[in-house]
């Protein structure tokens, strides 16, 4: 970590007045934000204003549709298929492939930056307390979400976190309010004479989708809430592997939401909790402005994965379809074109090398992502690389500018033309006329498919003699039902 070499590097950077970095993570936010146009009733004025003063990547995708592997990948610069971290466990420092790697905050610290993290930036519990100050100069609090005495919605699954409704009455009880408070306090107490890398990780709209009444009141009444486009039996045409990969979801399926009359309430609660989170983003950005450092600070905002709200018959994440992988990604500040939108594919792995180049730091070897600097200068600049998403060993999605290609561990495939079929309803993979498109996308599949790292909590699906097994247990074919 920082020593004589780091001090010398910092001195040279100091003479060039290096920019600060405000690193903002959001949990489970899909493209239901104003600037991405994913939902007509989304209320995200602060996120939209940030996009207006920077570059918005409208075709950005996560490396894994699940918190821990997604965040681990972004922070280390390594793909899940290279580390074996596919599930909520193990932690970043518990795996040989990542135990000694230099994370993004560590790299900035090694080059003279003051670093701090607040809220959910690293996955909860992924860094043991004894190691946290090795990751950041200040490891701030990461309060959990408040829970009511009793669940509002009696979902069929006993998981307490799957809930939604008006709660709490006072916004100051929300985790995101407290996380914003801590980030603002650190902006005010930043060390003089040093550039900073301050990370702020908001929890909403991750379930439970709670917000006070004022945020629900921003939205139309429940019966006027616009539901996402879903057609009956829309998973028909997808491989059998894709159906079973989402067996035993911790979230209710669309069939239950419809039967219980909870589809619109859940959509409204997701939008309301997103609106509240956006207000806390606004508080942090206002503090940055009030401190007089906004013009010298690069702001990068991203979401770790997206979220289904009925599409493909499910709620939740952990799929390789657009609804689960497509996330907001915004850069704003010095070196970034204002008011631009890029349609080229980008992935969260690109954040690490991009920030290094934006801040004038030496390039780091071994990073799987590619700098987005050409697109930050000119949003129309071409980009040869697609975005890759991995979910458990051997399952990968490849997203180019216009196509999505998926190959599962059993060799089955999906292909969608997003221009003609934005909802991914028509699988073209078996049509001979698209063989060249399949082949062109398949060449980007990761060559390395690391097995599950020791201590993994990922789920394995496999077929033996025509019978599907989930974590070693046979699956009842009736569970394939949406």
Beta strands, then each sheet from edge to edge (+ up, - down):
strand 1: 20-27
strand 2: 54-57
strand 3: 60-61
strand 4: 114-119
strand 5: 138-139
strand 6: 164-166
strand 7: 196-205
strand 8: 209-211
strand 9: 297-303
strand 10: 308-309
strand 11: 315-316
strand 12: 329-332
strand 13: 340-342
strand 14: 346-347
strand 15: 387-390
strand 16: 396-399
strand 17: 403-407
strand 18: 413-417
strand 19: 461-464
strand 20: 467-470
strand 21: 473-474
sheet 1: 5+ 4+ 7+ 1+ 9+ 12- 2+ 13+
sheet 2: 3+ 14+
sheet 3: 6+ 8+
sheet 4: 10+ 11-
sheet 5: 15+ 16- 17+ 18-
sheet 6: 19+ 20- 21+
end
